[in-house]
């Protein structure tokens, strides 16, 4: 078939074509899902744009299986945008309340907007067949666990091995969007007082069960609608992440001030900010290897009117360190993100089985490096947003076995479950993300 391409589109690009452009790098593992709204998408279509991009990533294993059944042969690599467009159409047909004529016609028309006129008939034919044979197609592809549970098979295998009684609940929670949870700045006002302001603005929320500063909105909203957001009265942060500050600071607040604290992998800055809100006299260093991401930390602290020393450096090196040990260190280590898939569903496309060993090796190096910077009697809080034991309980067990001056402190809490020497939270549909914490203390001299 003829595949003529022109340099400029003959028609303005619609929301579905924009979504396909955003998804194409994810499908080819050349970029992550962008939450930014492209220019040219009308305000009334921005919700649809987000729903398409994030929804396709959530249901990706199922949609990919259906697409493989519909296509005689895969699209070429240069046509990943058309493949993404087909997935956008399938997601509308199977999971959205969009009229069939719009899902089919507008999506097929998106190929023209992407300068690939030849693909309009292909997309149109595939989507019409998908609509006619919907039940048969889904029943057939969902014979495979990956399509049935919307997770890549390698991850399902790991989850079932690690959590044989819970893996179904974990995957189900991963497949729905997480709630919008807020952290009230206790340095500005009490949670109950700010909740009254929120209700006065016509927004409903409930207090989090485990974080003293947390509130979960009944309905997500733009941050500009939150009373005092620009003044630093409130921040967006999941409840599980809010637990870090209290865990690290417990029993440290009785020591001489100012406490020297390190947030070793600090971007985007939510945990750094919470530490300073809870211990405002502390001297905190926020470290991150990515200078661009560290700028987000700077912006976060500026909005909250907080100050810290910011260092753009590799946390496994000592180039940035002045040699003075820290009283408390938060190591929120890079990880698989398997506890926050509901917020970052592109993980299903971007993460690979072999990544886990590489991440575990990096986590081990980070632990070793931070331990050298910790003062005798000091405490290190190890955290990940993962539910995989290789990155969590097994990582801590190995560290303790090779580190004579380290001991794990018990985490007594009414949240999560015991996991080796730490505590594991699983993602919950209306509550917190999946997270792991282990609190380590260095022997005093």
N, C-alpha and C positions, 0 to 999 in steps of 0.2 A: 504494500500500500504506500501511497505517496505521503511523505512526512515533511511538508514544506514548513519552514519556520521563518518568521520575520523578526526584526529587531525590536519592534514596538508592538504592543497588543492592539488589536483593532477595537477592543471594547474595554471599558474600565473593569478592573479586577474586583470580583465580588468576594463575599466573606468565605465561601467554600474554597475558592482558588487561593486566597490568602492563607487559609488553614493548611491547605496542601503544601504550600511553600514552607510553612513553619515546620511541618511534620517531616518533610523529605530528608533534611539532615539527620533527624533522629533515626529514621529507618535505615539510613546508610551509615550510621554510627559516626557521623562527622560533626555532630553538634547536639546540644541538649535542647529541650523544649523551652521556647521563649514565652514568657507570660506577658510580654509587652504587646500592646495593640498597634498594629501597623497603621500608618497614615492612610486615609481613604476609607476606613471602616466607620460607618455612621454609628452614632451613640446607640441607636436602637438595635444594632447588630453585634455590639461588642460582647454581650452575654452569649450569643450564639457562637461567636468565634471561640471564646474560651471553652464553651461546652464541647465543641467539635474537637479542638486540639487535645484537651485533657481526656475527653471521653474515648477518643480513638486509642490513646496510649493505654488507658485502663483496660479496654477490651481487646487489646492488640492480638494476643494469641488466638482468640476466637475469630477475629476479623481476618487475620492472615490465613487461617485455615480455610475459611469460606472463599477468600479471594483465590487461593490456590486451586480450589475446586472449579471455580468459574472460568479461570483463564486457561487457554490452550497452552500458553508458554509464558514465563515471567516477563515482565517489562525489563528493558535494558537499564543498566545503571544510570544512564543519562536521563531516564524517564521516571526516576523515583518520585517526582512530583505528581505524575499521573497515577502511579501506584498508590500514593498517599491520597489522591483524590478519590480513587475507588474505595479506599477504606473509609473516607469521610462519608461517602454515599451509603455504604453498608451500615455504618454506625447510626445514621439517621433512620434507615429503614428498620433496624432491629431494636434500637434503644431510645429513640426520641419520638415525640408526638408531633411529627412534621408530616403534612400530607404527602402521599406517595408521589403525586405529580411534581411537587416542589423538590422533594428529595432526589428524584430521578432527573428531572429536567434541569434544575439549577446546577446540580452537580455535574452533569454531562456538559453543560454550557461552560463550566469552569475550565475544561480542557482548552476551549477556544481562547479563554482569557489568559491561559498560560502559553499561548502561541503554539498550540499543538492541536490544530483542527482535526487531524487524523484520529485523535483519541476520543472524540465526542461519541462516535458510533460504538466504540469499544465499551466505554463507560456506560452508555445508555443500554446496550444489550446486556451487559453483566448485571446491572441494577434491576432491570426488568425481570430477568430470570430469578434473581435473588428474591424479589418481591413475590413472584409466582410460587417459588419452591421454598419459601422461608422455613417452614417447619421441617421439611425433609432435609434441607441443607444443615440446619442447626443440629438436628438429631444425629446426623452422620458425623459431623466434625466433633461433636461433643462426646463421642466415644473415646476420644483421647483426653487424658487428664488436663493437659495444658490448655486446650480450648475450653474444657468444661469449667476450669477454675481460673481462667484468665491469667495464668502465670507460666513463664517458661519452664520446661520440664526439669532443667537442672536445678532450678530453685525449688520446685515442688519436691524433688527428691531430697534435697537438703532439709527442707522444713519438716517433711514427714519423718525423717530420721531423727531430727533434733527434738521435735515436739509431736510424737505420734498421736497424742490425745487432743492436740490443740491446732494442728496445722490447718484444718478446714476453717476454724474460726479466724485464724490469722489471715488466710487468703481472702475470706469474705470481708474482713475489715479493710484489707488493702484495696478492695475493689469499689469502695465508696469514698466520696470526698469527705475529708475531715472537717470538723466544725471550726469556726473562727474563735480562737481563744485569746484572751487579753491578759496582760499583766499590769495591774494598777501600781503606780509608782508610790510606794509606801512613804517615801521621803516627802511627798507632796500632800497626800491625804490617805485616810483609811479606805479600805475597799468598800465598806458599806456606804461611806459618804459619796464616793464616786459613782456607785451603783445608783444612788438617788439621782445624781445628775444625768446618768444615762437614761433612766426611766423618764426623766423630765424631757429628754430629747426624743421620746417616743420609741426607744429601743429597749427590748427585753433581753435579760441575761440571767444566768444562774451562777452562783458561786461554785468554783471548782471544789471537788471533794478533798484533794490532797495538797494543793498549793494555797497557802494563806493569802496570796496576792492575785490569784487567778479568777477570771470570770469567762464563761462561755456564752457567746451570743446565740440567741435562738435562731437568728437569721443573719448571715454574713452581710457586711456593708462596707462601703468605701471608708477608709480611715479618716477622711476629712469630716465624716459625720460624727466621729467620736468626740465628745466634749473634752477640750483641752489637749487634744493629740499633739498639736504643734507646740504646745507649751510643755510637753514632756510629762503630762499627767498619766499617760497610759501608752502601752506598747502591745504589739501583736506578738504572741509567743505561746507555743503549745504548752499544756500543763506539764507534760513529762520533762520538758526542758527547764521549766521553772523550778524543778526540785533540786537542781544542781547547787544553787547558791546556799540554801539551807544546809545541805549535806556537807559542803566544804567548810562552811563557817562555824558549824556547831563545835563548841569547845575551843575554837580559835579566838572568839571574841573576848575571852578573859585575858589574853596575852597583851603585852605592851603594844601600844599603838604608836605610829600607824603600822598595821599589818602590811607586810610585803606579799603581794599576791601576783600570780602569773596566770593569764589565760593563754595557753600555749598554742591553740589553733582557734583564734578568736572570731574570725569573720562568720556571720555579719555583725556580731557585737551584742546580741541579745543577752547572753550569759555574762559578758563583761559588765554590761549596764546593770544587770540585776545584782551582781556582787557589790557594785558601788552604791546602789540604792539601799542594800541591806547593811553595808559596812562603809559609810561615807567617808570615814577617816582613813581608809586604806590607801596605800600607794600601789596602784595596779598597773602592770605592764600587759598590754594586749599585743600578742605576737601572731603574725600570719605570714606565710610564705608568698602570698599573692598580693602585690602592692595594690592592685585594682580592688580586690576584695577588702583590703585593709581600709580603703577609702570609705567603704560602707560603714565600717566600725567608727571611723571619725565622724561621719554624718549622724550615726545613731547617738553617739555620746554628745554631740553638739546639740541635737534636738532636746536631749534630756538634761542638758546643762551639767554634764559630768566631765571629768578630766581624767586622763590616763596617759601613760607613756606608750606610744605606738611604735612598734618595730616591725619592719618588713624584712623577714629573714627566715631561713630554713630552721625549723625547730629542732632538727637533729644536730645542728652545729652550734658552736659557742661564739661565733663572730660578734654577735650583738650583745652578749652578756657581760656585765661588769664584774662578775665573780662573787657578788654578794648573794647568798642563798635566800630563797623565798620561804615564807612561813606556810603558805598554801598554794598549791598549783592545781589548776583545772586543766585536764587533758581531755578535751572533747575530740577524740581522734578521728581522722578520715576513715570512713568505713563504707560498707556496701549500701547503706541506706535502706536496708530491707524492713526497717520499722517505720519508715515514712513514705512508702510507695504510694500511699493514698494521696499525698501532697506532691509527690514527684513521680508520676506514673511512667515517665519516660525511662525510669530505671529498668522497666521490663524489657526495653529494647537495647539499652546501652550497657547494662551489666552482663558479664559473662562468668561462667563457673570458675575459670582460671583466675579471675580477679581476686577471689577470696584469699587465696594463698599469698598473693602479692600484697594485699591490704594488711593481712595479719603480720607479714614481715615488716611492713612500714610501722605498724602499731607497736611492734616489739622494739624497734629502733627508737621511736618517740618515747616510749616508757623509759628506756635506758637513759636517754639524754635528759629527760626531765628529772629523773631520780637524782642525778648528779647535781642538779640546781636546787634541790630541796634541803632546807635546813634540818639538822638533827631534831627530832621531835615534831617536825612538820608533817603536813598531810597532803596527799595527792589524791584527787578524785578523778578516776578514769571513767570516761563516758563514751558511749557510741549510740547512734540511732539505728542499731542493728538488732536482729533477733537471732543471729547465727552464733552458736557457741564458740566456733573457731576464733571469732573476733572478741568474744566476751569472757565467759567463765573459763574456757580453755586458755585464753591469752593470759588472764590473771594467774591462773594456776602455774603456768610455765614461768611467769615472771617471779612469783614467790619462791619457786623451787630453786631459781638461780640467784636470788638476791637475799643474802642472809640478814641484812638489816631492815628488811621490809616485813610488815605484818598487816594482815587485813583486819580492819575494824568491822564489827557487825553492824549492819544497817537494819535497825528495828523499825519497821514501818507497816502501815496498813494498806500500802499500795504494792503492786507487783508480786513477785514470787521469788523464793530463794533460787539462786543459780550459782552453784559453786560458792565462791567467797564474795559474790556480789548479789545484786537484785535485778531481776528482769521484769520490765513492763511489756505487755503485748499491746498492739494497736487495738483500740476499741472503737466501734462505729460512732458513738456519740461523745466519746471522751478523748483520752490522751493518745499520743503516738506510741510506737514501740521504742523502748529505750533500755539501756543497760547502765548500771552504776556499780563501781567498786571503790571503796574508800581504803586507802593504804596509809600507814603511818611509818615514818622512818625512826629507827631506834635512836634514842638520845645518846650523846657521847658519855 
